[in-house]
């Protein structure tokens, strides 16, 4: 066989491998937004309940993206060469991976807790960053359009569930079906996961993340998703996303006053729509559209009390237990006694109460390095949705339980806020 034939076969094999990676990345990312944990439960997959195999315990989207990451490493000859290149391009991934391995080992060997929640919560975002950073801009643009469509459809379904009183999939907590909660589940499952991801999307849109959509479609997506935040009922997500979007709008107004360029068509559209929006909001208020959300601000059904109880758990622990991690049976017994058995409503506090202060701080530092790489792989404005995400996480169970929301955040930022020009090569 001639050298030319070998070269052609090598190029053909590389092209086929690249296409397979792109297909896996596309399917994996879209699966994260279309297949919720509640839908997996409805299909009979033992994802969140006790029992089942490791395969069932990890989200299908995570499996696809991890497989894509393995195939990407083959394009560099071997995984070690790929790892060295990845660390060179994204140096913050090294301390994050070290902290992740330390946390994983501590969970398995010391605390003896299930390790699969950590895979979906933190290994998925790591794999998403490395795989998406190696893909062409065209694929990321297609993914951005797919995610725009998924989130707009999710918002429409959420509003439909809220207005007409149905659910696409049952709202479950463990083995119990929750009937009395009015909040929508739509495609993303838990109402607070919906609110968190939709809030990230709204902020991303306000920062220029809708550049792949025509202006009228951006306006429709913004309005529909903003309305759906009422249906999802996430108070922290709603208030914080509105505050950040308001700050973005105010900054742009200041820029215009200081002589920045402005599109007169946008000014005319805002002038025409403002009174219409004001009248529409008044009519929605009169019709009771906001009543149930406003009721959550007045009556939080013990949410504030649960947070006070969470901090009170430290009083039952010794300093060695706080530093190195308490017995999880003791923590679970305290949670059951205090009535907060379904989770501690702060990712950061829950990690300290589960793994101990030393392990948690080590992991949080690694996580901060990783977030820096997310910003470098997208655009500097990605700091805003990241701040929103972790602020909301500080007020909810979120990352302390099994969740794919962080991986979804990485996918949103690296596709909708992707940098211009050639993709970063890991």
N, C-alpha and C positions, 0 to 999 in steps of 0.2 A: 504494500500500500504506500502511495506517495505521500510526501509531507503535506502537499496541498489537500489531499483527501482527508488526512488526519485533522488538519486545521478546520476544514469545512465541517467535519463531524463534531469537532469540539465546539465550534460556533453554534451548530444546530442544537447540540445538547444543552448548551448554556441558554439558548433562546427558549427551548422547551421548559427548562427549569425555571426561568424567569416568569414565563406565562403561568406555570403551575403555582408559583409563589403569589403572583398577583391575584389569581383566582381564589386561593385560600385566604388571602388578606381581605379581599372584597367580601367573600362569603362570611368570614369570621366577624368582621366589623358589623356588617348588616345584621347578622344573627344576634349580636349583642343588643340591638335596638328593637328587634322584632320578637325575640323569644325571651319572655320574662321568666323569673323563677316560678311565679304563680302558674304560668302556662306549662312549664315543665312538670309541675305538680299535677296539673289537670291532665297531662298526657300520661301520668303514671310513673314519671321519672323520679327516683328517690334523690332529689337534689338538696333539699333543706331538711328533710326528716332523717331520723336515725335509721341506720341500716343501709343496704345497697353497696355497690362497688365503687371504687375510686373513679371509674369512668363516669358514673352517674353524678358524682359529687362535684365535678368540674363542668362549667358551662360549655356547651358545644362551640360557642364562639371562641372561647379561650383555647380549646383543643386545636381549632383550625389555625389560630394565630401562632400558637406554640409550634405546630408542625411547619408553618411557613417560616418561622425563625430558624428551625433546624435545617430546612432546605436552603435558606439564605446563607447559612454558615458553610454549606457545601460549595457554594459558588466561589468561596475564598480558599478552597483547597482543603481546609480542615477547620474545626470549631475554634482551635486555639488562635489561628491566624485571624479569624473573624473577630474573636474577643479582643485581641490586641488592637485591631483596627477600630472597633467600636469604642474602646476606652480612649483611643487617640482622638477620635472625633467628639465623643461625649464623655469627658473625663469624670463628670459627676455620677456616671452610672457605676463606677467602681466602688465608691463608698456606699452607694445605695445597695448594690448587690451583696457587699460584705455584710451590711446591716441586716439585709433580708435573710441571708443564710444563718446569721447569728440568731435572729428571731425565730426562724424555722426550727433550728436545732433546739433552742430553748423550749419552744412549744411542744416538740415531740419528746425530747429526752427528760426535761425537767417538769414542765407543767402537765405533760401527757394529755394535751388537747388535740382535737382534730386539726390537721394541717391544711386541708383543702380550702377552708375559708381564706387563708393567707394567699393561696395560689390565685384565686379569682380576684381578690382585692388588690394585690400588689405585684405578683409576677405577670399578670395580664398587661397592666400598663407598661411595664418594662419591655415586654415582647412587642407590644403595639408600637412603642417609640422606635425600637430598632428596625422592625419590619417596614413600617410606614416611611421611615427616613431613607430607606433604600429604594423605594418605588419611584416611578416616573411621575412627573406633574400631572400627566393626563389621567393616570389612575386615581390620583388623589382628587382631581377635579370630579371624576365620575362618582367617587365615594362621597364627596361633599354634596353633590346633587341628590344622591340616594339618601343621605342623612337628612337633608332638607325635607325631602318627601316624607321620610319616616316620621320625623318630628311634627310636621304639619298634620299628617294623618293621625298621629297619636293625640295631638291637641284636639282635632275634630271629634275623635272617638270619646275623649275625656269630656268634652262639652256635651256630646250626645248622651253619655251615661249620666251626667249631672242633671241635665234638663229633663230626660225621659225616664230616669230611675231604673236603668238596666246595667248589667256589667258584662263585658266581653268575656272575662274569665273571673271565677270566684275570688273574692278577697279572703285569703287564708293567712292565719298566723299559726305556724306549726301544723297541728292536725285539726285546728278549729276553723270553721268558716264564719267570717264576720259578716253579719247581715245588717246590723244597725248603723254602721258607719256610712255616711252619705258620700264620702270622697271617692273620686273616680280612680280606677286602676288602669284602664286603657291598655296600650301595648307594653308599657314599661313595668307594669306590676304595681308595687307598693306606691301609694299616693305620694309619700315623701320622696321616693326615688324619682317619680314623675316630676315633682316640683323642683327638685334639685337639678335634674338634667335639663328641664325646660328653662330654668333660670340661667344656667350656663349658656344655653342656646340663645336666649334673648340678649344677654350681655355680649356674646360673640357677634350676633347680628349688628348690635349698636356700634361695635368696634370695626365694622367693615367685613365681617364674616359672610356676608351675603353677596359677595362680588360676582359669584357665578349665576346669580338669579337676576332677571330683569327687575327694574325698580318697582313696578306694580306688584310683582310677586313677593318681593321683599316686604313691602308694606302689608300685604295680606298675611304673610307668615308671621310677622311681628304682632299684628292685631290678634290673630287667632291664638297664638301661643300665649300672649299676655292675658287674654280672656280665659284660657284654660287654666291659668294659675289659680283662679278662683275655684275651679272644679277640683283641683288636686289638693287644695287646702293646706299648703305648706306656708305657715306664717313667716318663718324666718327667711325662707327662699323668696317669698313675695316682696317683703319689705326691703330686703337687702338688694335684690335685683333692681327694684324700682329706684333705690338710692344710687346705685352705681350707674344705671342708665341715665338718671337725672344729672349726675355729675359729668358724664360724657357729653350730654346735650349742652350743659352749661359751659363746659370747656370749649365746645365748638362755637357757641355764641360769643364767647370772649374772643376767640380767634377771629371771628368775622368783624367784631367791633374794633379789633386792632389792625384791620386792613386785609384780612385773609379773603381768599376767593370764595364766592358763594354762587350756587346755581339758582338763578332767578325762578326756574320752574319749580324747584323745591320750595322756595319761599311762597310762591303763588299757591302751590298745593296745600302748604301748611295753613295759609291764611283762609283758604276755602274750606278746609276740613275741620279746623278748630271749633267753629260754632256747631258743626254737625256732630262732632265727637262729644261736645259738651251736652248737647241735647240728648244724644244717645245714652250717655252715662246716667243722665237724670232719669230717663225713662226706665233703664235697667234697674236703677235703685228703687224707683217707685214700684216696679214689678216684683221686687224681692230677690233679684239675681244675686245680690251680695249678702243677703241676710245670714246664710249659714256660715259664710266665712267671717263675717263680723261677729257672729256668736262665738266663734273660736277665740277671738281676741278677748271677749268678755268672760267666757267660761272655757278654760283650757282643759277641763276634765282631769285635773290633777297633774298636768304636765310639769308645771312649776314645782309642785310638791315633790314629784319624782326626782327632779334635779337636786333639790335640797337633800332628799334621802340619799342620793348618789354620793354627795360630798360627806354625808354623815357616816357612810360605811367606813371611812378612814379611821374613825374613832374606835372601831372594833378591832383594828389591826395594830400589831406591834411594828416598831421601826424596821426590824429585819424583814417582816412580811411586806411592808411598803417598798423597801429597797429592792428586794430580790424576788418578790412575787408571793402572794399568799396561797394557801391551799384552796384550790378551786371549789372543793366541796363546801368549804366554809363560806366562800363568797356567794355561792349559789344558795346556801341555806339562809344567809343574810338577805339576799334579794327576795327569796320566797317569803321570808318573815315580814319584810317591809313592803311587799306587794309590787316589786319592780322586776319580776322574774323574766319579763320579755325583753329585757335589755337595759343598759345604762345609756342615758341620752347625752352622751358626749364621747366621741371617738377617742380623744386624748385621755380622759379620765378612765374610760373603760380599759384602755391598754395598760395604764398604770396599775389598775386593780386586777388585771389578769396576769401580766408578765413582770410587774415590778417597775419601779422608777428607773433603775439603772438600764435595764434592757430597753425600756420604752424610749428613754432619752437618746440612747445610742441609735435606735431605729429612726426616731424623728429627725435627727441630724442627717442621716443618710437620705431620708425622704426629702429634706430641704435641698440637698444636692441634686436629687433626681428632678425636682420641680424646676430647678435652674436649667437643666438640660431640655425640659419640655419647652421653656420659653425660648431657648436658643434654637430649637428645632422648628419653631413656628415663627412668631413675631413678638416683639417686646410687649405689645398690648395684651398678650396672653396672661400677663401678671394679674389683670383684673378678674377674669373668670377663675383663675387659680385661687386668688384670695377669697372670692365668693364661695368657692367649693369648700375650702377648709374652714371658713368661718361657719358655714352651715353645718359642716361635719362636727364642729365643736359643740353644736346644740342638738345633735341627734345620734342615734345608734350608728348609722351610716357605715363607715369603714371598719368599725369594731365587729361587725357581723359579715357574713359572706355577701359580697356585692360586686357587681361589675361596673359600678358607676364611675370609678376612677379610670378604668380602661376606656370607657365611653367618652370621658372628658378628654383623654389624650387623643382619641380618634377625631373628635370634633375640632380640637385646636390644630392638629397637624394636617387636617384637610381644609377646613374653612379659613384658618389663619396661616396657611402655608406661605412660606416666603416665595418671592418671585424668582425667576431664573431656574437654573438646574437644581435638581434635588440634592440634598446633602447625602453624601455617600458614606455609609458606615462600613 
